[in-house]
């Protein structure tokens, strides 16, 4: 039992570290997607066209597991 109790703080800190890093990476992914969407909207506005409202903004993460933005409007 003392050996298990000695490992509890390490396991607790590892779990906390995991969730903190996971939330940082997810926040970064969402920020990159939002930034790509913002750039696309402003690029379209500079060209004098309005962005298509019917097609939702997706990422290639939806299909391939990669977190890169898919701004092709597929």
C-alpha positions as CSV (number, residue, x, y, z in Angstrom):
1,X,0.0,0.0,0.0
2,X,2.8,2.6,0.7
3,X,4.1,2.0,-2.8
4,X,0.7,2.8,-4.4
5,X,0.4,5.9,-2.2
6,X,3.8,7.0,-3.4
7,X,2.7,6.9,-7.0
8,X,-0.6,8.8,-6.5
9,X,0.9,12.3,-6.7
10,X,2.8,11.4,-9.9
11,X,-0.2,9.9,-11.5
12,X,-2.3,13.0,-10.5
13,X,0.2,15.4,-11.9
14,X,0.5,13.4,-15.2
15,X,-3.3,13.4,-15.6
16,X,-3.4,17.2,-14.9
17,X,-0.5,17.7,-17.4
18,X,-2.4,15.7,-20.0
19,X,-5.6,17.7,-19.8
20,X,-3.8,21.1,-19.8
21,X,-1.7,20.2,-22.9
22,X,-4.8,18.7,-24.6
23,X,-6.8,21.9,-24.0
24,X,-3.9,24.1,-25.3
25,X,-3.7,22.1,-28.5
26,X,-7.4,22.1,-29.1
27,X,-7.6,25.8,-28.5
28,X,-4.7,26.3,-31.0
29,X,-6.5,24.2,-33.5
30,X,-9.7,26.2,-33.2
31,X,-7.8,29.4,-33.4
32,X,-6.1,28.4,-36.6
33,X,-9.5,27.3,-38.1
34,X,-11.0,30.7,-37.1
35,X,-8.1,32.6,-38.5
36,X,-8.2,30.7,-41.8
37,X,-12.0,31.5,-42.1
38,X,-11.4,35.1,-41.3
39,X,-8.6,35.3,-43.9
40,X,-10.9,33.7,-46.5
41,X,-13.7,36.1,-45.8
42,X,-11.4,39.1,-46.1
43,X,-9.8,37.8,-49.2
44,X,-13.2,37.4,-50.8
45,X,-14.2,40.9,-49.6
46,X,-11.1,42.3,-51.2
47,X,-12.0,40.6,-54.5
48,X,-15.5,42.2,-54.3
49,X,-17.4,39.0,-53.8
50,X,-19.4,37.8,-50.8
51,X,-18.6,34.6,-49.1
52,X,-21.0,31.7,-49.6
53,X,-23.2,31.4,-46.6
54,X,-24.7,28.0,-47.6
55,X,-21.5,26.0,-47.4
56,X,-20.3,25.5,-43.8
57,X,-16.6,25.9,-43.1
58,X,-14.9,22.6,-42.6
59,X,-11.5,21.3,-42.0
60,X,-9.8,18.3,-43.4
61,X,-9.9,17.1,-39.8
62,X,-13.5,16.1,-40.5
63,X,-12.3,13.5,-43.1
64,X,-8.6,12.7,-42.6
65,X,-7.7,13.3,-39.0
66,X,-5.4,16.2,-40.0
67,X,-6.1,19.6,-38.4
68,X,-5.3,21.8,-41.4
69,X,-8.1,24.1,-42.6
70,X,-9.8,23.1,-45.8
71,X,-10.7,26.4,-47.4
72,X,-11.6,25.0,-50.8
73,X,-15.3,24.9,-49.9
74,X,-15.8,21.2,-50.7
